[in-house]
């Protein structure tokens, strides 16, 4: 499959499509990652989808074959991840028999040509039938042949639902050769979910509480007094933006974490010419009323406000979780 083309379309749908289409995209992507042997990335994607949408996880497995696929993968993994608690248990022996029968079932040459209905059913049964080579490859346990026949948009649910193949997938067989791409795929879709469903971070105390929770409950400094804030402004020779003062009244700085530098408190804020340095290292700056973030890899970002920079920080923390 063309991984870049697929991901571009999937991200676009997550950002703009109707919610059932979003759920379908995430459900397919999670199974695609699992088939690539990237169970951790699949779990991370579904967990973030749950957190952002608060929709029941059965929305990702509404198709019986997808539900069967997850059940077979969980058996091969030796247990269910936390996100799968909302999926109903299945009789795996019965599911295996039904799946094997579906893989061996001949397919009418006209199947799918007519819209669903009585006429389509009649035509399907009287038209010439033939084995489906893609499904037969799965029934025969030939992952390499399945991958060669699967086409540019492979239906990954049937391969994951094949009980005899699920252990190889969990062990990292990666028939489509997507394992190295999996982290980028999960990261891009999670970022799109966060953009479409931004967290409600409310007041400054709520925002700082969310950042603390995303950091695993790490301690934050106590609030700064109005006197300390005013003393810092006199020393710097500037008046801090209102939202930065509100931040300092909530916590007098923040320690560094995996995605953000240490935010300076009132005692450590310093100026270099007309620029106020807000972090250590000096990658977050206040210049001419703008909050500028300088990243040696990603370049320079101008945030609409200090709060916008912190909201972006919280979003990155959530995506890294």
PyMOL commands that set and color helices and strands:
alter all, ss='L'
color gray80, all
select helices_A, chain A and resi 3-16+19-35+39-53+57-61+64-77+82-86+92-104+118-126+133-139+143-149+156-160+163-170+179-196+204-214+226-236+242-250+306-320
alter helices_A, ss='H'
color red, helices_A
select strands_A, chain A and resi 107-108+129-130+262-263+270-272+275-277+279-280+284-287+290-295+299-303
alter strands_A, ss='S'
color yellow, strands_A
deselect
rebuild
show_as cartoon
